[in-house]
Amino acid sequence: MTQLPPHELSRLEAVAGPDRPLQSLIDRRIAGEPLQYIEGTAAFGPLELDVDPRVLVPRPETEGLFEIASKMMRNPKVIVDLCTGCGALALALKHRFPTASVFATEISEGAVEVAYGNRHKTGLDVYLAVGDLFDPLPAALLGEVDLVVSNPPYVSEADFHTLPRDVQREPKVALVSGPTGLEVIERIGSTVADWLRPGGVVVIEIGEFQGVAASSTFVGIPTVVRQDLAGRDRYVVGVKP
Ligand SMILES: C[S@@+](CC[C@H](N)C(=O)[O-])C[C@H]1O[C@@H](n2cnc3c(N)ncnc32)[C@H](O)[C@@H]1O
């Protein structure tokens, strides 16, 4: 019989109840459903956000992105989060910088519905829009943005099938960007300089073997690759001259 690790079992015990028998939750987890979908929530930085199968579960690596970006900012006025999913980065940054205007875009209507729910839940007033990367942003933001963050899809089609079974239960559009895995990063890197003000910062999450290739896609912005807590290349960071 498959056993759950004790920490997972105790988390399921905490959300079980008369309408949600513990054994049915255990069965769902053993069948490969992500733990956070069963719980219905995921911690992200200072926030507890609702998640369901319409969104990627926010990861500790993305909390690292949040910390890097936050430390580089002093009183930002305009922040953009591309590929916001459940709204994690946008909402956490609004929490950290309450006076900033935060704009978040997302291509999946289902994911944006989850982000709206999290906006309501947290009371953090971010602008959410459905659409492709920068497309839904007001043109007035061109050259005015202090910070662009994104955790885009960065897995290749071929690598998708090597992901753990529970990760493959998350939305494919959240994970896979195309044949190389770099497609969405390339599109961000080639246009982000148009949106940043001089001195503006971009921080993008990448796959651990994408540092050199991802950096080379940034046009008009010198970049460095930074590592996550496990020492793996994980972020491209740039400052517009
Ligand atoms: C890796 S998930 C990250 C979600 C969230 N930012 C987080 O860190 O938890 C990538 C998200 O990008 C969205 N997405 C994929 N392609 C996109 C595009 N071209 N424009 C906007 N969003 C996109 C997916 O639907 C998914 O929600």
The ligand as an SDF file (V2000), in Angstrom:
LIG
                    3D

 27 29  0  0  0  0  0  0  0  0999 V2000
    4.6460   29.1400  -14.4180 C   0  0  0  0  0  0  0  0  0  0  0  0
    2.9880   29.7550  -14.2880 S   0  0  0  0  0  0  0  0  0  0  0  0
    3.2810   31.0440  -13.0820 C   0  0  0  0  0  0  0  0  0  0  0  0
    2.0580   31.5010  -12.3480 C   0  0  0  0  0  0  0  0  0  0  0  0
    2.3680   32.4860  -11.2180 C   0  0  0  0  0  0  0  0  0  0  0  0
    3.0510   33.6690  -11.7090 N   0  0  0  0  0  0  0  0  0  0  0  0
    3.2180   31.8210  -10.1640 C   0  0  0  0  0  0  0  0  0  0  0  0
    4.4260   32.0720  -10.1170 O   0  0  0  0  0  0  0  0  0  0  0  0
    2.6830   31.0320   -9.3800 O   0  0  0  0  0  0  0  0  0  0  0  0
    2.8570   30.6150  -15.8170 C   0  0  0  0  0  0  0  0  0  0  0  0
    1.5300   31.3310  -16.0750 C   0  0  0  0  0  0  0  0  0  0  0  0
    1.6440   32.0270  -17.3110 O   0  0  0  0  0  0  0  0  0  0  0  0
    0.4420   31.9320  -18.0380 C   0  0  0  0  0  0  0  0  0  0  0  0
    0.7830   32.1950  -19.4310 N   0  0  0  0  0  0  0  0  0  0  0  0
    1.3020   31.3210  -20.3370 C   0  0  0  0  0  0  0  0  0  0  0  0
    1.5450   31.9430  -21.4990 N   0  0  0  0  0  0  0  0  0  0  0  0
    1.2010   33.2460  -21.3250 C   0  0  0  0  0  0  0  0  0  0  0  0
    1.2250   34.3940  -22.1730 C   0  0  0  0  0  0  0  0  0  0  0  0
    1.6730   34.3300  -23.4270 N   0  0  0  0  0  0  0  0  0  0  0  0
    0.7890   35.5740  -21.6740 N   0  0  0  0  0  0  0  0  0  0  0  0
    0.3220   35.6490  -20.3880 C   0  0  0  0  0  0  0  0  0  0  0  0
    0.2670   34.5940  -19.5580 N   0  0  0  0  0  0  0  0  0  0  0  0
    0.7080   33.4080  -20.0060 C   0  0  0  0  0  0  0  0  0  0  0  0
   -0.0810   30.5570  -17.6890 C   0  0  0  0  0  0  0  0  0  0  0  0
   -1.4550   30.4500  -17.9090 O   0  0  0  0  0  0  0  0  0  0  0  0
    0.3060   30.4350  -16.2070 C   0  0  0  0  0  0  0  0  0  0  0  0
   -0.7220   30.9080  -15.3830 O   0  0  0  0  0  0  0  0  0  0  0  0
  1  2  1  0
  2  3  1  0
  2 10  1  0
  3  4  1  0
  4  5  1  0
  5  6  1  0
  5  7  1  0
  7  8  2  0
  7  9  1  0
 10 11  1  0
 11 12  1  0
 11 26  1  0
 12 13  1  0
 13 14  1  0
 13 24  1  0
 14 15  1  0
 14 23  1  0
 15 16  2  0
 16 17  1  0
 17 18  1  0
 17 23  2  0
 18 19  1  0
 18 20  2  0
 20 21  1  0
 21 22  2  0
 22 23  1  0
 24 25  1  0
 24 26  1  0
 26 27  1  0
M  CHG  2   2   1   9  -1
M  END
$$$$
